[in-house]
């Protein structure tokens, strides 16, 4: 992380700029709302809720796992874990 401060923008490759932008986004937004999760997957809310009820998605993606229903109405997702899951 400290190497970001040691480089000039002109010395960075496009890939490095994209990696740092992703890191900044993760720091800025560590969690993802249901709407953002649906937008990333390009699925409707109804379809995502159905898949959540059938426990299709890994439990580690959801904050508090599948017990989120006892605590809140809408699930919240870990942004970093969702990105890693989508890369697979």
Helices and strands as residue ranges (DSSP letters): H 3-6, G 9-11, H 14-28, E 31-32, H 34-41, H 45-53, G 59-61, G 65-67, H 68-71, E 77-78, H 79-87
